[in-house]
Every structure is written in C-alpha cells, then in structure tokens.
C-alpha cells in the first residue's frame, strides 16, 4: 500500500479521536472512537500482512 494512503488513513483516525474528544454528544463520540479503533485494526492487519503501513510516518 502506498505510504501516502497509509498516512492519510492515520490522519483520519487521529481526526476521529480529536472530534470525539471535542463533542458533547456521547453517541457521536462513541461512533467516532469506534471508527478510530476500526482504522487502527485495519492498519494492524495490513502491517501483519507485510504491507507498508509499518513504514509510514505516524502523525504526532
């Protein structure tokens, strides 16, 4: 997988977490956190399958 694509996925995951932390709606926050967790799991599977996800820079 292209490193730019992985970096964009990581950015979306982080965006979900930031939005979850900033919303006052508990259901929205839960959905956003679930989306972030699913994204993390998808990337972990890619890394386990030998994809380039482990080579992409993680945004801090």
Rosetta blueprint (number, residue, H / E / L):
1 X L
2 X L
3 X H
4 X H
5 X H
6 X H
7 X H
8 X H
9 X H
10 X H
11 X H
12 X H
13 X H
14 X H
15 X H
16 X H
17 X H
18 X H
19 X H
20 X H
21 X H
22 X H
23 X L
24 X L
25 X L
26 X H
27 X H
28 X H
29 X H
30 X H
31 X H
32 X H
33 X H
34 X H
35 X H
36 X H
37 X H
38 X H
39 X H
40 X H
41 X H
42 X H
43 X H
44 X H
45 X H
46 X H
47 X H
48 X H
49 X L
50 X L
51 X L
52 X H
53 X H
54 X H
55 X H
56 X L
57 X L
58 X L
59 X L
60 X L
